[in-house]
Amino acid sequence: MKSSLLMETNAKLLSNESNLSKNEAAWIRLFDKYDIFSKVEKNGVFEITASQIKEFREPRLMTKFDTEESLPKCFGKGNGKKLSILPNSRGSYVMGYFDSYHAIPEMERFIKHIDFPEHLETISKENINSEANVINVLGVTSVLDDFLGEKQMVQTISGRMKSGEFEFVIQNTKNQGQALISVRNAQIEIDAGFENHNCVSIIEAKNVVHKDFIVRQLYYPFRLWKTKLVKEIRPVFLVYSNNIFRLMEFEFTDVENYSSIKFVRQKNYSFEDVDITMDDLTEVYNSTRSKEENDGIPFIQADSFPTVISLLELLKEEDKTISEIAEAIGFDKRQGDYYFNAARYLELTEKYKAENGIVRVRLSALGEAIMKMPYKKRQLKYVEQMFTHEIFRYIFMFFRQQGEAPDKKLIASKIRELNLCGESLVERRASSVSGWIKWLLATINN
């Protein structure tokens, strides 16, 4: 008998298929055809082949879920009740309630300035616009050496390769047990590996800010090279966004346990002037006046301002639809719209209808101007746009007077006073305001 959860939840989702992504709709049909939920409940895991997935859509597109948030709704509701999927061979995958993702730690506030080699003409600190460029920059600067406390790290690994054969256990998020998974020559891709006399560092690079990442991107390369090397392997997850290199080192305390990943440390680097003070923020506050709220633009419902910045960086490269934004950032379409509107709230994005009739999103004239500014000036311009809204002026001045930001309860009270949204949305919007203020105060680097 098929899972009642599948019958109810997925049938409801399919009833409004026009609002689903192609991935979501295809996975719902796969869940229905192979009764995946019931088989996972019975056996703990379900193995599915690439050819089975290809009946409905290309497997490469159907299995790339770099963040937990990017998993289709039909995989479950979260809180330990969401399925995830991992490759276990060149042509197959295993599904279960796996502890597949790891939270990205809160960003350290201090940003260290590093000099960029000015004699280079083929690579520029003003044009680091892809993950490949990020890796190239690591190779010609002292960022990685400084972070690892090593000398003369040089790139020796990159690209697609076979994982080799190994087994590992992974925690079951639903019953807190463990599943044993055997991997036989699954395809993996390593953004870069750097080596010196002492160690090898495996790098996974991203240019979009997320809340978490799939551990597989570090663990599978770690297991492959662990069998080949005598030197220590140091896995590093790197995020380049907002002109900041954010490096985070992890370790696996038990080689054969995927879930044994442990955060070691992090550091931030930039090639630009990053010294922003409280006096700088106060000067922006004093030179800015609040405007009337635009009733045509919904109040913000996007908790992460760094992700808003990631959206702006994507649009700097090319215009996108809401669906393309959602896919690039790892959201569903509704959240993609939230983040577009959050940027529009600051007058940085706009929609337009292309010649083919498709509605696309682009940077506004102000957004384009801001994205051309150097780091410090750009951050202060973001702050200035926030300070044209009374809610952010109030919270900033509260911080100046009290030495701490107001809690969400007080923020919610101010949202009601300013009549910024309906009562049912107040608590949710207070969370977003709190997240933005946290970013604003974290710009101080002095």
N, C-alpha and C positions, 0 to 999 in steps of 0.2 A: 504494500500500500504506500502510495506517495505521501511525503511529508505534508501535514496540514499547513505548516508554516509556508511551504513552497506554494501550495494551492492558493492560500489567501493573499500572501504578500505579493507574489509575482504576478498573479492574475490581476491584482489591483494596479500594479505598475504598467502592465501591458495594455490595460484599458485606456491609458492615456499615452500611447506610444509616441505621439508627436513631440512630447516633452522629454523623451529619452534619448540618450546618446546611442550611436550605432553599437558601441560596445555593450551597453546596458541591455538593449533589446536582444542582442545575440546571446548574451549570457543567460538571460531569462529562458530562452528557448533551449539552451544547453542544459540548464538545471531541470527543465521540464522533461526533456527527452531521456536524460540519463539518471533522473531521480537522485541528484547529487547529495542533497541534504540527508535523505534517508540512509544512503550508503555511508556517508561520513559518520552519522550517528551510530550506525551498526558496526563499522569497521575501524573507525578512528581517522581514516584517510580515504581519499578517492583518487585513483590515477586516471588521467585523461590524456589521450594522445593528441598530437598536433593535427593529425588528419581528422579526428573527431571535431576539434575546434574549427577547422577550416571548412566544415560543412556550412558554417554560418558566417565566419569572417576570418581574415588573415590572422593566424596565431601570434605573429609578432606584435600586432596592434591589440590583440585581446589579452595579452599576458604581461604587458608593461605597466606595472603599478608601483611606481617609485615611492609613493607615500600611502599610508593607510587611508587617508582621506580620498585618494583617487580610486579606491576599490568601488566597484558598482554597488548600489544599494541592495541588490539582490544577494550579495554575499553575507548580509546580516546587518545587525543594528549596532555593533560595537560592544564595548564593555565586556570583552572576552567572548562575545557571541558572533563574531564576524569571521568568516572563512578567509583564508589567503591562499596563494598559489606559488609554488616554487618549482623550477625545472629540476628533473632528476635524470634526464638523458637528452640526447640531441633532438629526439622527437616525442618527448612525453613530459608531463607535469604531474605533481602530486598536490592535492588540495586537502586542507584540514583547518582546524582551529589552532593555527600556529602563531607562536610569538615571533612574527616575521619582522617587525618594525622596532626601531629604537628612537626614543625622543631625542631631538637635538637640544642640547643644554642651552640655558639662557645665555645670551651673548655677553661676554666680558665688555666692560665699558671702555677700557683703555685701548687706544689704537696707536701702534708704534709706526713712526715714519721710517721708511726705507728709501734710500736713494735709487733712482732708476738710471741705468747706463745710458747717458745722453748721446753717446757716439753711434748708437744703433739707428739705422734708417728703415729697416724692414719690419720693425716691431715698435709700437708706440704705446705709451701709458695712457694716451687719450683714446685708444681704439681697441680696448680689450672687450670684445663683444661676443665671444663664444667660449665654450669650455676648452676647445683646442687652443685658443689664444691664451687662456689662463695657464694652461700647462706650459706653453712656450715661455711665458713670462717667468714662471717658476724656474725654468732652466737657465735664464740669463740674469737673475737677481739673487740676492742673498736671503730671500724670504724663507725658503725651506731649510737652509742651513741654520738660520737663526732659530727657527721654531724647534727643530729637532736637537739643537745643541751639537750639530755635527759640522764637518767641513767637506767641501768639494763633492757634494751630492750631484751625480750626473744621471740623466735619464737613460735607462737601458731597456725598458719594457713599455709596450703599448699595443692596443688593438685586440682583435678577437682571437680566441684560442680555446682549446678543449680543457675542461676542468680536471681531467683525470678521473680516477675512481677513488671514492672514499665514502665513509658512512658518518652520520652525525645524529645526535639526538636534538630535539627541539621541544620546548615547553608547549603543552596544550593549554591555551588560554581559558578554555571552558571548564576543564576538570582538574587543572594544575598537574596533570600527569605528563608523560613524555612520549613523543613519537620517534621511531627510528626510521631514518630516511637513507636510502642508498643512492648515490649519484654515480652515474657512469657516462663520462665524457659529454656532459652538458656543455653548451656553448656559453662562454663567458666573454666579457669585454672589459679590459683594464684601461682606464683613462691614461694612467702613467705609472711607471715604477722607477724610482730613483735609487741609486746605489753608491756607496763609498766603501772604504776599507772595513767599516764596522757593521753596517746594517743595510737593509733594503726597505724602502718605504713605498707601500702601495697606495696610490692616490685615487680617490673617487671625487670628481669635480662636478659642481653644479653652479648654475648662474641664476637660479631662482630660489628664494627663501621659502623653506617649508618648516612644518612643526616636527617632522620625523623623517626617517629614511629607511629603506629596506636593507637590512643587515646583509643580505645575500651579496650585495655589490662589493662588500669588503670581505665577507667570510669565504665565498667560493674561491676568489684569487688567493686569499691567505692559505687555504687548504692545499691548493695546487702547488704553490711555491714552497710551502712548508716541507713537502716531500723532496724537494730538489735542492734546498739551500742549507748551509750550516749557519749562515749569518742570521742575526735577529731580524724578524719581519715586523715593521711598524706601520700598521694601517692608519691612514689619515683621510678624513672626510673634509673636503674643502668647499666652501661657498664663496663665490665672488659676486657681490652685488653692491650697488651704491658706491663703487670705487674702493671697496674694502675687501681684502683677502682675509677670510676667516678660516683658520685652520684648527681642526679638532682631532686629537689623537685618541685612538681606542686600542684596547687589547682584548684578547680572548683568554680568559683565565683557565679554561679547559678546552684544549684544542678540538676535542670531539663533540663539543657542546655549542651549537649555534647560539643558544640563548645566554651564553656566558660572557657576552660582550660587555665591556666595562669602559666607561669614559675615563680618560687619563688627564687631559688638560686641553686648553685652547689658547689661542693668541690671535690678535687682529693686526693687520698691516695695511699701510697705504703709502702711495708715492706722492701724496698731495699734502697741503696744509690742512691739518685736522684739528687744530687747537681752537675749540669753541668753549667759551666761558659763560657763566651765568650772566655776566655783564652784557655779553653779546645778545643773549636771549632777551634780557630786559630792555636793551636798546631797540630791538625789533618790536617788542610789546609797546613801548612808548611812541614809536613812529607809526603804529598801525591803529586803525579804528575799525570797530565792528560794523558789519552790514546787516541789513534785514535778511532773514532766511528766505531762500527761494522755494516757494511752495511746490514748484515743479520738480525739485530734486529731493529725493528721500533722504532723511537723516542717516548718518553712517551706520552700516551694519556689517562691518569688516574689522575684526579684532586686531589684525596684524598690519601695522603701517609699513614694516619692511616688505611685506608682500604687495602692498600698494605700489611701492617703489619698483619691485620686480615687474609688475604689470606695466609701469611706465617705461621700463627698460626694454621690454618686449615690443611695445608700440614704437619705440624709437627706431627699431630695426624695420618694422613694417606694420601696416594697418591689419587688424584682425577682426573676425567675428567674435561674438560672445562665446560661442562654442569652442573656437580656437584658443581663446584666452583660457577658458576652463581647462581644456586639455593640456595646454602648455604648463599651467600652474599646478595641475593635479586636482582640480575641483570638479563638482558637477555644474551644470549650466546655471542653476540658481545662484550658487556662490560666485560664479564668474560675473554675473550681473551685479551682485552686491559690491564686488571690488571695482568694477567699472564705475558704479554710482558713487563709490567712496572717492575715487579720483575726480569724478565730475563735480562732487561736492566742493572740491578745492579748485575747480575751474581748470583742471589740467587735461581732461579728456572730453570727447564729444562723439556722437554717432552721426553717420551720414549714410545715404543710400547710394551704393555704387551703380555703375551703368547696367549691370546685370540684375539690378533690383535687390540685391542682397544688402542687408544693413550691416555696416562695418563700424569699427571703433578706431579712432585715431587720436593723437595728441592734439590738444588745442594749441593755438599760437603761443599762449603762455607756457603750456607744457613743453613745447618744442624749445622755447627759449631757456627754460629751467634745465632741461636735459643737456644743454650745451655749456652750462656753468661749471666751474671747478667745485670740488667737494664742499668746502666750507660755505661758499656763497649759495650753493644749491640747498644745503641743509637749512640755512637761515631763511631761504625763500619758501621752503616747505612750511617752516614755522610761521612765517609771515602770513601765508594763506590760512593756516589754522587760526591765527589771531584775528582774522576778519570775522570769526564766529564767536559770539559772546560766551558760549560754554567753555571754550578753551582759554579765553582771557580770564574767566572767573577762576578756573582751576589753577592756572599758572600763578595768579596773584595769591590765591590761597596757599600755594606752596611757598611763595616768597615770604608770606607772613607767618605761617605755621611751621615751616621747615619740613613738611611732608605733604604729599598729595592727599586729597580727600578720599575716603573709601567709596565703594560703589554705591552704598546706600545714599550718601550725600550727593554723589554725582546724579543718581536717579532723581533725587529731589529737585535738583537744579534743572534737569531735563523737563520735569513736569512744570516747573515754574516758567520756563521759557516756551513751553508748549511745542516741543520739537517733534513729538510723535505721539501716537495713540498709547493709552495706558497699557495695553497688552504687550507693547514692544519696549516699554521703558527699561526693564531690567536687562534685556538683551543689548539695547543700545548703550546702556551704561557700561557694559563690559567692553564694548568697542571704544568708547571714549577713554576708559581706563587704559586700554592697550596703547592708544595713540599718545596719551600723556606720558606713559612709561617710555615710549620711544623718544619723545621730545626732550625729556629730562636726561635721557641717556646720550643725547648728542654732545653733552658737556664732556670735553676731553682735555682736561687741564690739570 
